[in-house]
Amino acid sequence: MDPHQRARLLSVLEAEGLDALVATTPENLFYLTGFRSISHAIFRGAELYGIVSRRGTGLVVPFIDTAGVAADGIACDRVACYGKFFFAYADPPGEVGEKIRHWTREPAGSAADALAGVLGDLGGAGHRVGLDEGNLFAPAWARLAERLAGTTLIPAYQVLRRARMVKSPTEVARLERAAQIAEDSVAAVLARLGPGVTEREAVMVYEEEVVRRGASPYFSVITIGERAALADVYPSTRALQPGDLVRFDLGCVYEGYRSDISRTAVLGAPDAKQARYYGAALAGERAAIEAMKPGVPVGRIFDIAVQTTRAAGIPHYQRHHVGHGIGLEPYDPPTIAPGGDTVLEPGMVFCVETPYYEHGWGGVQVEDAVEVTAAGARLLTRSSRELRIVG
C-alpha cells in the first residue's frame, strides 16, 4: 500500500477509535488493496472486502476473482476466497497459477466466513470495526453482524471517503493525466465540429479519442443549441447550426482515477449574450481558483465564485455548488458548497465549475481540475478556457 494512503487510513482508525476498516465499494476496495474486480463491475452488491488494520491489509474475494488478484500482482498480507469455481492446472501451473491454487485450496463457505477469518488474523474480530455500507445490501450486513457477533460494526462509507480526500503524488499524477486525456479528446471533437454534426457523432469522436489515449469514458455530455441548457442528458440527433452553443461536460477514467472537465464552443461568431454570459462564468471560475489556498473554507470559495459571476454579467446567477473533489469517484469530498466549513489542504484535488443553464436559450460551462498546493492552486488542465469559436 502507498505510504500516504496507509497513513491516511491509520489516522482514521485513531480518530474514530476503530481497530479495522472494511471496504466494500469498488473505489474504497481499490484504495485499500489496489484491486479492481470485474465481478464488482458486473454484479451489484457483489461481496468483496478490503481490510486494513494496524497489523496489515487483507482481501476477501469470490473464488473466481483470485485469478485477477494473482494476475494483477496484488500485495496484501492476507488473501481469502469463498464460494465455488473450477480451474485446471498445468504442470507446472506457472507463478500466477500457483498463487491461485494456494488461495483456493480451502475456500470459505461464505463471504462472512472468509471475512471473519481475515479479521481474526488482522486483529479486528471482537473489537470496533468500521464497515463500509456503500455496497452492502441489508441482508449481507445482517449476515456479517451475525457471523461477527461480539464485534461492533460501525458504518464507515463516509469515513473511508474522508480518508481519500487528500491525494498522494501518485494519485495527483493519475488525476492530471485523466484530465489531460479528456481535454485532448475535446480538442479532437472541436476540430470536427461543423454544420450538421450531431451530438451523437460528437460523443462518438470524443469516446474513441479517450480510448485511443489509454483511458475509458464514463460520462460524455455534449449538448448543442437550446439543449445546452440540459444539465446531464444522453446525446441526441440534434445537429449543429450556425450560431449554436456547444456545451461539453465530460470525463474519463485513467488507472482508476477520474476527470470531469467542461468547455463551451460556438459555431461562428458569438452574439452579445453568449459572449457576456460565458465571460461571466469564466470570471467566476477564475476567481474561485485564485482564492484557493490551504486553510480557506470551501464555503468562502463558493461565495467568491457566485459573487464574481453575478458581477461579471449574470446578475441573477444561482448555484448549489461550484465544484467538488475528484478522485476514485466523480464526487470525492468535499463539495464547494454554501456554508461549507471544510478547509482546503495541500493534496486536495477539485473540479471547479460555474455552469449556467437557461431553458429556451442554452447553457455555458467551464470546469477545470485543480490541485491545492502549499502555495495556492495548480491547474491540472492546460487547454484554453476561452469560449471556443469553431467553423
C-alpha positions, 0 to 999 in steps of 0.5 A, a space after each residue: 500500500 502507498 505510504 500516504 494512503 496507509 497513513 491516511 487510513 491509520 489516522 482514521 482508525 485513531 480518530 474514530 477509535 476503530 481497530 479495522 476498516 472494511 471496504 466494500 465499494 469498488 473505489 474504497 476496495 481499490 484504495 485499500 488493496 489496489 484491486 479492481 474486480 470485474 465481478 464488482 463491475 458486473 454484479 451489484 452488491 457483489 461481496 468483496 472486502 478490503 481490510 486494513 488494520 494496524 497489523 496489515 491489509 487483507 482481501 476477501 474475494 469470490 473464488 473466481 476473482 483470485 485469478 485477477 488478484 494473482 494476475 494483477 500482482 496484488 500485495 496484501 498480507 492476507 488473501 481469502 476466497 469463498 464460494 465455488 469455481 473450477 480451474 485446471 492446472 498445468 504442470 507446472 501451473 506457472 507463478 500466477 497459477 500457483 498463487 491461485 491454487 494456494 488461495 483456493 485450496 480451502 475456500 470459505 463457505 461464505 463471504 462472512 466466513 472468509 471475512 471473519 477469518 481475515 479479521 481474526 488474523 488482522 486483529 479486528 474480530 471482537 473489537 470496533 470495526 468500521 464497515 463500509 455500507 456503500 455496497 452492502 445490501 441489508 441482508 449481507 450486513 445482517 449476515 456479517 453482524 451475525 457471523 461477527 457477533 461480539 464485534 461492533 460494526 460501525 458504518 464507515 462509507 463516509 469515513 473511508 471517503 474522508 480518508 481519500 480526500 487528500 491525494 498522494 503524488 501518485 494519485 495527483 499524477 493519475 488525476 492530471 493525466 485523466 484530465 489531460 486525456 479528456 481535454 485532448 479528446 475535446 480538442 479532437 471533437 472541436 476540430 470536427 465540429 461543423 454544420 450538421 454534426 450531431 451530438 451523437 457523432 460528437 460523443 462518438 469522436 470524443 469516446 474513441 479519442 479517450 480510448 485511443 489515449 489509454 483511458 475509458 469514458 464514463 460520462 460524455 455530455 455534449 449538448 448543442 443549441 437550446 439543449 445546452 441548457 440540459 444539465 446531464 442528458 444522453 446525446 441526441 440527433 440534434 445537429 449543429 447550426 450556425 450560431 449554436 452553443 456547444 456545451 461539453 461536460 465530460 470525463 474519463 477514467 485513467 488507472 482508476 482515477 477520474 476527470 470531469 472537465 467542461 468547455 463551451 464552443 460556438 459555431 461562428 461568431 458569438 452574439 452579445 449574450 453568449 459572449 457576456 454570459 460565458 465571460 461571466 462564468 469564466 470570471 467566476 471560475 477564475 476567481 474561485 481558483 485564485 482564492 484557493 489556498 490551504 486553510 480557506 473554507 470551501 464555503 468562502 470559495 463558493 461565495 467568491 465564485 457566485 459573487 464574481 459571476 453575478 458581477 461579471 454579467 449574470 446578475 441573477 446567477 444561482 448555484 448549489 455548488 461550484 465544484 467538488 473533489 475528484 478522485 476514485 469517484 466523480 464526487 470525492 469530498 468535499 463539495 464547494 458548497 454554501 456554508 461549507 466549513 471544510 478547509 482546503 489542504 495541500 493534496 486536495 484535488 477539485 473540479 471547479 465549475 460555474 455552469 449556467 443553464 437557461 431553458 429556451 436559450 442554452 447553457 455555458 460551462 467551464 470546469 477545470 481540475 485543480 490541485 491545492 498546493 502549499 502555495 495556492 492552486 495548480 491547474 491540472 488542465 492546460 487547454 484554453 478556457 476561452 469560449 471556443 469559436 469553431 467553423 
